[in-house]
């Protein structure tokens, strides 16, 4: 199963790359597939590529659902 998750852009880097964070973990990803990425944007991340932007409210709802599912699965 593949999973695409929302992450927050912390820094835009050269060569269509960006530093993002999720739950305190930082990762460098490609932003070659979307335009006008800025720090503070949320993007959908899949296998190292930002696929699209997502609004912050939707990102937070999605992350909460993922965390809820993980917590329910851990018990």
N, C-alpha and C positions, 0 to 999 in steps of 0.2 A: 504494500500500500504506500502511496506517495502522499506527502503532506506539505502543503504550502502554508506558511505562517506569517502573521504580521510582525514586522520589526520596525524599530524607530531608527531613522538615519541620524547619526550623531555628527558625521563629518563627510563632506564631499571631497573626494580625492581625484588626482589626475587620471586620465585614460579611462573615463567612464566607470570609475570605481567609487565605492563609499564604505565608510565604517558604520556598522549598525550595531545595536545592542538588543539583547533579549534576556530579560531576567538577570541582568548583570554580566552577561557574557558578550564580549565584543568579537565581531567577525568582519572581515573585508569581503565585500560582494561586488558583483558586476551590476551596473545600472545601464548597460548598453541598450536594453530593450525599452526604456522609458525616457521621457524628456523632462527637463526642468526639475531635477531632484534637488531638494534643499534640506539643510539640517532641520530636524523637527518633523519632517514628513514621515508618514508611515507607509511602508511598501509591503507587498506580499512577496515573500522570499521562497524560492523553490530551487533546490540544488545549486545554490550559490548565485542565482540570478534574481534580481528584482523584476517581477512580472508586471505589476501595476501599482499605482498609488491607492491608498485606502484612507478614508477619513478617520481621525483619531478615535471617535466614539465607536465606530464599527470595529476598529482594531482592538480597543479595550474589551468590548463584548466578546469578540472572538477569543482573545487571550484568556479571559475569565472562563469561558466554556472549555477551552483546552485544559486549563488548570483543574477545573472541576472534574472533568473526565479522568484526568491523571490521578487525582486524589481518590476518586471512587474506585479506580482500578487497583490502587495500591492496597486497599483494605481486604 
